């Protein structure tokens, strides 16, 4: 069947390849367990073919054919996801969205229309050149795509001030598993059910996002920083909650281990950015609000290093396994979640280091981002145990399953505990929209 599907797609004028180099390029996402396998020249999986559509219509053609033959399809943007949501374990066709790379700016209405394959760093550079910003800057900014942001319900470093991808989204175009194209007219707001939201965080399960219309903002004229140090996590969290009333664009808390890594200090550190009109006044008020000691330069140091993840490539060949686990919680549970999850990770034999920072803040709570590295005898069993203990400890102490990395295969065993009665609704929605179960099999459900 796959051979017939490939020939039919090719005859429709859509670029599709069965060359080994293209199949290898789409054999995995960025889940940490895949890199040790590649170093041993083992492929996590292999699609039978890789398709490179350049328009929504071409995506539609690929899905029509795949659906007709019952061929599995795995959707790739930048492949930077870490929760094993794109790895083509059942072969089939890997569909790359990178050919959907157009950008159209509507200056009057402060909007940008972008193809799903537009890489974030390129989009931001184009906007900056015209005096605008999306202010959506995940750490994967230079290797993740617009479609990937929507599919994973992504969050960026400036989410505290500007919101997450769902807050920036105005309208979507998507292709359903049978090839039907659904287009939503852009408008500032509408009544009725917001059906585009079924694709936000769906991880390619229900359809392929091909373009998005999003809000943009003028580049801020003022950009001011605040750095504060503390003796413990509790005071830093309490100050962060108080600072939310002053509307920081960005705020982060680093524990003692992460402060040592970034700032050569063993204190806990809070940094904040205030920008736009009134930033100077809000910064001065913030200095009066905080209970910790105001220090110089730490925010600037982090801003300079924030996209550097080169440590991973250096330590993995040495036998280490490295990953991050991000969960959200309400303010009342923050200290408990921080303390208990770190304790759980450190309690797994083989853990070398475990630390945390808080990276996203809301009126009602925050996101903790736990980082761990281990040097175990068995990488896969160690990795499984860390994840199990961390997630179950989070759920038990008031935290949740995930904040912005998604569910994928890595977290799917806990999804029903997270969303309760909505879980069977999700299964029903999948079976209605994807009757032949071709899209991203094994992900989330």
C-alpha positions as CSV (number, residue, x, y, z in Angstrom):
1,X,0.0,0.0,0.0
2,X,2.8,2.5,0.9
3,X,4.3,2.1,-2.6
4,X,1.0,2.9,-4.3
5,X,0.4,5.9,-1.9
6,X,3.9,7.3,-2.7
7,X,3.3,7.0,-6.5
8,X,-0.1,8.6,-6.3
9,X,1.3,11.5,-4.2
10,X,4.2,11.9,-6.6
11,X,1.9,11.9,-9.6
12,X,-0.1,14.7,-8.0
13,X,3.0,16.9,-8.1
14,X,3.8,16.8,-4.4
15,X,7.5,16.3,-3.6
16,X,8.0,13.0,-1.8
17,X,11.2,11.0,-1.2
18,X,12.1,7.4,-0.3
19,X,15.8,8.2,-0.1
20,X,17.5,6.9,3.0
21,X,18.9,10.3,3.9
22,X,15.5,11.8,4.0
23,X,14.0,9.0,5.9
24,X,16.8,9.3,8.5
25,X,16.2,13.0,8.8
26,X,12.6,12.3,9.9
27,X,13.3,9.3,12.1
28,X,12.8,11.0,15.5
29,X,12.0,14.1,17.4
30,X,14.4,15.5,20.1
31,X,13.5,13.2,22.9
32,X,16.7,12.7,24.9
33,X,16.6,8.9,24.6
34,X,17.0,9.1,20.8
35,X,20.5,10.7,20.8
36,X,22.3,7.8,22.5
37,X,20.8,5.4,20.0
38,X,22.0,7.6,17.1
39,X,25.4,7.7,18.5
40,X,25.4,3.8,18.3
41,X,24.1,4.1,14.7
42,X,20.6,2.9,15.7
43,X,17.5,4.5,14.3
44,X,14.7,5.1,16.8
45,X,12.3,4.5,13.8
46,X,12.1,5.0,10.1
47,X,9.3,6.3,7.9
48,X,8.8,4.7,4.5
49,X,8.8,8.1,2.9
50,X,9.1,11.8,3.6
51,X,6.7,14.3,1.9
52,X,7.5,18.0,1.4
53,X,4.3,19.8,0.6
54,X,4.5,23.6,-0.2
55,X,0.8,24.6,0.1
56,X,-2.3,23.7,2.1
57,X,-3.6,22.0,-1.0
58,X,-0.6,19.8,-1.2
59,X,-0.9,18.8,2.4
60,X,-4.6,18.0,1.7
61,X,-3.5,15.7,-1.2
62,X,-1.0,13.8,0.9
63,X,-3.7,13.2,3.6
64,X,-6.3,12.2,1.1
65,X,-4.1,9.6,-0.4
66,X,-2.7,8.3,3.0
67,X,-6.3,8.1,4.3
68,X,-7.5,6.2,1.3
69,X,-4.7,3.6,1.7
70,X,-4.7,3.6,5.5
71,X,-1.1,4.7,5.6
72,X,0.1,6.3,8.9
73,X,1.3,9.9,8.8
74,X,3.6,11.6,11.2
75,X,3.8,15.4,11.2
76,X,7.1,17.3,11.5
77,X,7.8,21.0,11.9
78,X,11.3,21.7,13.3
79,X,11.5,18.3,15.1
80,X,12.5,20.1,18.3
81,X,9.8,18.5,20.5
82,X,11.1,16.4,23.4
83,X,8.1,14.3,24.3
84,X,8.4,11.6,21.6
85,X,5.3,12.9,19.7
86,X,6.6,12.8,16.1
87,X,8.8,9.6,16.0
88,X,7.3,7.4,13.2
89,X,7.3,4.1,15.0
90,X,4.8,2.6,12.5
91,X,6.6,3.9,9.4
92,X,4.3,5.4,6.8
93,X,4.8,9.0,5.6
94,X,6.6,11.7,7.5
95,X,5.1,15.0,6.4
96,X,7.4,18.0,6.7
97,X,5.6,21.4,7.0
98,X,8.9,23.4,6.4
99,X,7.8,24.2,2.8
100,X,4.9,26.3,4.2
101,X,7.2,29.2,4.9
102,X,5.3,32.4,3.9
103,X,5.0,35.5,6.1
104,X,2.5,38.3,5.5
105,X,2.3,41.3,7.8
106,X,-0.8,43.4,8.3
107,X,0.6,46.6,10.0
108,X,-2.8,48.4,10.2
109,X,-4.5,45.6,12.1
110,X,-1.3,44.4,14.0
111,X,-1.4,40.9,12.6
112,X,0.9,38.4,10.9
113,X,-0.2,35.5,8.8
114,X,2.5,32.8,8.7
115,X,2.8,29.4,7.2
116,X,3.1,26.5,9.6
117,X,6.7,25.8,8.5
118,X,8.1,29.3,9.4
119,X,10.9,29.0,11.9
120,X,10.4,31.3,14.9
121,X,13.7,33.0,14.7
122,X,13.2,33.9,11.1
123,X,9.6,35.2,11.8
124,X,10.9,37.4,14.7
125,X,13.7,38.8,12.5
126,X,11.2,39.8,9.7
127,X,8.9,41.4,12.3
128,X,11.7,43.3,14.0
129,X,12.8,44.7,10.6
130,X,9.3,46.3,10.3
131,X,9.3,47.5,13.9
132,X,7.2,44.7,15.4
133,X,7.6,41.7,17.6
134,X,5.5,38.6,18.2
135,X,7.1,38.3,21.7
136,X,6.7,34.5,21.5
137,X,10.2,33.2,22.2
138,X,10.5,29.6,23.4
139,X,14.0,28.4,24.0
140,X,13.6,26.5,20.7
141,X,13.0,29.9,18.9
142,X,15.6,29.1,16.2
143,X,14.6,25.6,15.5
144,X,10.8,25.4,16.2
145,X,8.0,26.4,13.8
146,X,4.7,28.2,13.9
147,X,2.7,25.0,13.3
148,X,4.7,23.3,16.1
149,X,3.9,26.1,18.5
150,X,0.1,25.6,17.9
151,X,0.3,21.8,17.9
152,X,2.1,21.7,21.3
153,X,0.4,24.7,22.9
154,X,3.8,26.3,23.2
155,X,4.8,29.0,25.7
156,X,7.6,31.5,25.3
157,X,10.0,33.4,27.6
158,X,7.8,36.6,27.5
159,X,4.5,34.7,28.2
160,X,4.2,36.5,31.6
161,X,3.5,39.7,29.8
162,X,2.2,38.6,26.4
163,X,0.6,35.3,27.0
164,X,1.1,31.9,25.4
165,X,0.5,30.9,21.8
166,X,-3.3,30.4,22.4
167,X,-3.5,34.0,23.6
168,X,-1.7,35.3,20.4
169,X,-3.8,33.2,18.0
170,X,-6.5,34.9,15.9
171,X,-7.3,32.2,13.3
172,X,-6.1,28.9,11.9
173,X,-6.1,26.9,8.7
174,X,-5.9,23.2,9.2
175,X,-6.2,20.0,7.1
176,X,-8.3,17.1,8.6
177,X,-7.1,13.5,8.3
178,X,-9.2,12.8,5.3
179,X,-7.8,15.9,3.5
180,X,-10.7,18.3,4.1
181,X,-9.4,21.9,4.6
182,X,-10.9,23.9,7.4
183,X,-10.4,27.7,7.2
184,X,-11.4,30.2,9.9
185,X,-12.1,33.8,9.0
186,X,-9.9,36.2,11.0
187,X,-11.8,38.6,13.2
188,X,-10.9,40.3,16.6
189,X,-13.3,38.1,18.5
190,X,-16.3,35.9,17.8
191,X,-19.1,34.3,19.8
192,X,-19.9,30.6,19.6
193,X,-17.6,27.7,20.2
194,X,-13.9,28.4,19.4
195,X,-13.3,25.3,17.4
196,X,-9.8,26.2,16.3
197,X,-8.8,25.5,19.9
198,X,-9.2,21.7,19.3
199,X,-6.0,22.0,17.3
200,X,-4.1,23.9,20.0
201,X,-2.1,21.3,21.9
202,X,-3.5,18.4,19.7
203,X,0.1,17.3,18.7
204,X,-1.0,16.4,15.2
205,X,-3.6,14.0,16.5
206,X,-6.6,15.7,14.9
207,X,-5.3,17.5,11.8
208,X,-2.3,19.3,10.3
209,X,-2.1,23.1,11.0
210,X,-0.9,24.8,7.8
211,X,-1.1,28.5,8.6
212,X,-1.9,30.8,11.5
213,X,-2.9,34.5,12.0
214,X,-1.4,35.9,15.1
215,X,-1.3,39.2,17.0
216,X,1.9,41.3,16.8
217,X,3.1,44.2,18.9
218,X,5.3,47.3,18.4
219,X,8.9,46.9,19.5
220,X,9.1,48.4,23.0
221,X,10.9,51.6,23.4
222,X,11.9,50.9,27.0
223,X,13.5,47.6,28.1
224,X,14.5,47.6,31.8
225,X,15.6,44.8,34.1
226,X,15.5,43.9,37.7
227,X,17.7,41.3,39.5
228,X,17.0,40.2,43.1
229,X,18.6,37.5,45.3
230,X,17.1,35.5,48.2
231,X,18.0,32.8,50.7
232,X,15.1,30.4,49.7
233,X,12.4,29.6,47.2
234,X,9.5,30.8,49.4
235,X,10.5,34.5,49.6
236,X,11.2,34.5,45.8
237,X,7.8,33.0,45.0
238,X,6.0,35.5,47.3
239,X,7.8,38.4,45.6
240,X,7.0,37.0,42.1
241,X,3.3,36.9,43.1
242,X,3.4,40.5,44.3
243,X,5.3,41.7,41.1
244,X,2.5,40.3,38.9
245,X,0.5,43.4,39.7
246,X,3.2,45.5,38.0
247,X,2.9,43.5,34.8
248,X,6.4,42.4,34.0
249,X,7.0,41.2,30.4
250,X,9.3,38.4,31.6
251,X,10.0,37.0,35.1
252,X,12.0,34.0,36.2
253,X,13.2,32.5,39.5
254,X,16.4,30.4,39.6
255,X,17.1,28.1,42.6
256,X,20.5,28.0,44.2
257,X,22.0,25.4,41.8
258,X,20.8,27.2,38.7
259,X,22.0,30.5,40.1
260,X,25.4,29.0,40.6
261,X,25.4,27.8,37.0
262,X,24.2,31.1,35.5
263,X,25.4,33.8,37.9
264,X,28.2,32.2,40.0
265,X,26.1,32.7,43.1
266,X,24.6,30.3,45.6
267,X,21.6,32.5,46.3
268,X,18.2,32.0,44.8
269,X,17.6,34.7,42.1
270,X,14.6,36.4,40.6
271,X,14.9,38.4,37.4
272,X,12.3,40.5,35.7
273,X,11.9,42.6,32.6
274,X,9.7,45.7,32.4
275,X,9.1,47.2,29.0
276,X,7.0,49.6,27.0
277,X,5.2,52.7,28.3
278,X,5.6,53.3,32.0
279,X,8.4,50.7,32.4
280,X,10.6,53.1,34.4
281,X,7.9,53.8,36.9
282,X,7.0,50.1,37.3
283,X,10.6,49.2,37.8
284,X,11.0,51.7,40.6
285,X,7.8,50.4,42.2
286,X,9.1,46.8,41.9
287,X,12.3,47.7,43.8
288,X,10.1,48.9,46.7
289,X,7.9,45.8,46.6
290,X,10.6,43.1,46.7
291,X,11.8,41.7,50.0
292,X,15.1,40.4,48.6
293,X,18.3,42.2,47.9
294,X,18.5,44.0,44.6
295,X,21.7,43.1,42.7
296,X,23.2,44.1,39.4
297,X,23.6,42.3,36.1
298,X,22.0,38.9,36.5
299,X,19.1,39.5,34.2
300,X,21.5,40.7,31.5
301,X,23.6,37.5,31.9
302,X,20.7,35.3,31.5
303,X,19.3,37.2,28.5
304,X,22.7,36.7,26.8
305,X,22.8,32.9,27.5
306,X,19.1,32.0,27.2
307,X,19.3,30.1,23.9
308,X,22.5,28.2,24.7
309,X,21.7,24.5,25.1
310,X,25.2,23.3,24.0
311,X,25.7,21.4,27.3
312,X,23.5,18.6,26.0
313,X,25.7,17.8,23.0
314,X,28.8,17.7,25.3
315,X,27.5,15.4,28.1
316,X,25.4,12.9,26.2
317,X,28.4,11.2,24.5
318,X,29.9,10.7,27.9
319,X,27.0,8.5,29.0
320,X,24.8,11.1,30.7
321,X,21.1,11.5,30.2
322,X,19.7,15.0,30.4
323,X,16.1,16.3,30.4
324,X,13.6,18.8,31.7
325,X,10.2,18.4,33.2
326,X,7.9,21.4,33.4
327,X,4.7,21.5,35.4
328,X,2.3,24.2,36.5
329,X,0.7,24.8,39.9
330,X,-1.2,27.3,41.9
331,X,0.7,29.7,44.2
332,X,-0.4,27.9,47.4
333,X,1.3,24.7,46.2
334,X,4.5,26.2,44.8
335,X,6.9,25.6,47.6
336,X,5.6,22.0,48.1
337,X,5.8,21.1,44.4
338,X,9.3,22.6,44.1
339,X,10.6,20.7,47.2
340,X,8.9,17.4,46.7
341,X,9.6,17.0,43.0
342,X,13.3,17.8,43.4
343,X,13.4,15.3,46.3
344,X,11.8,12.6,44.1
345,X,14.3,13.2,41.2
346,X,17.3,13.2,43.5
347,X,16.1,10.0,45.1
348,X,16.5,8.0,41.9
349,X,19.8,6.1,41.8
350,X,22.0,7.5,39.1
351,X,21.0,11.2,39.4
352,X,24.0,13.5,39.3
353,X,22.2,16.8,39.5
354,X,18.7,18.2,39.8
355,X,17.6,21.8,39.9
356,X,14.7,24.0,39.0
357,X,13.6,27.4,37.9
358,X,10.2,29.1,37.6
359,X,9.7,30.3,34.0
360,X,6.1,31.4,33.4
361,X,3.8,33.3,35.8
362,X,0.0,33.9,36.0
363,X,-2.3,35.7,38.3
364,X,-3.1,32.3,39.8
365,X,0.2,30.5,39.8
366,X,3.4,29.6,37.9
367,X,5.4,27.0,36.0
368,X,8.3,25.1,37.5
369,X,10.9,23.8,35.1
370,X,12.9,20.9,36.6
371,X,16.3,20.0,35.0
372,X,18.1,16.7,35.8
373,X,21.1,14.9,34.6
374,X,22.0,11.3,35.4
375,X,24.8,8.8,34.8
376,X,23.0,5.5,35.3
377,X,23.9,2.0,34.5
378,X,20.8,1.6,32.4
379,X,19.7,4.9,30.7
380,X,16.2,3.8,29.7
381,X,15.1,2.4,33.0
382,X,16.6,5.3,34.9
383,X,14.9,7.8,32.6
384,X,11.6,6.0,33.0
385,X,11.9,6.0,36.8
386,X,12.8,9.8,37.0
387,X,9.8,10.7,34.9
388,X,7.4,8.4,36.8
389,X,8.5,9.7,40.2
390,X,8.5,13.4,39.1
391,X,5.1,13.4,37.4
392,X,3.4,11.4,40.1
393,X,4.9,13.5,42.8
394,X,3.8,16.7,41.0
395,X,0.2,15.4,40.7
396,X,0.2,14.3,44.3
397,X,1.3,17.7,45.6
398,X,-0.9,20.0,43.6
399,X,1.1,20.3,40.4
400,X,0.0,19.1,37.0
401,X,1.2,16.9,34.1
402,X,2.7,19.5,31.8
403,X,2.9,23.2,31.2
404,X,4.2,23.6,27.6
405,X,6.2,20.7,26.3
406,X,3.1,18.6,25.6
407,X,2.0,15.0,26.2
408,X,3.3,12.9,23.3
409,X,4.1,9.3,24.2
410,X,6.2,10.3,27.2
411,X,3.3,11.5,29.4
412,X,0.2,9.9,27.9
413,X,-0.2,7.3,30.7
414,X,-1.1,10.2,33.0
415,X,-3.3,12.2,30.7
416,X,-6.6,10.7,31.9
417,X,-5.7,11.7,35.5
418,X,-5.1,15.2,34.3
419,X,-8.2,15.9,32.2
420,X,-10.6,13.5,33.8
421,X,-14.0,13.2,32.0
422,X,-12.6,15.1,29.0
423,X,-10.4,12.1,28.2
424,X,-13.2,10.0,26.6
425,X,-14.3,13.1,24.7
426,X,-10.8,13.4,23.2
427,X,-10.9,9.7,22.2
428,X,-14.3,10.2,20.6
429,X,-13.1,13.3,18.8
430,X,-10.1,11.4,17.4
431,X,-12.3,8.5,16.2
432,X,-14.7,10.9,14.5
433,X,-12.1,13.1,12.7
434,X,-9.6,10.3,12.0
435,X,-11.7,7.2,11.4
436,X,-8.7,5.3,10.0
437,X,-6.3,6.5,12.7
438,X,-3.6,7.6,10.3
439,X,-2.4,10.7,12.1
440,X,0.4,10.5,14.7
441,X,-0.6,7.0,15.9
442,X,0.4,6.3,19.5
443,X,0.6,9.9,20.5
444,X,-1.3,11.2,23.6
445,X,-4.0,8.4,23.5
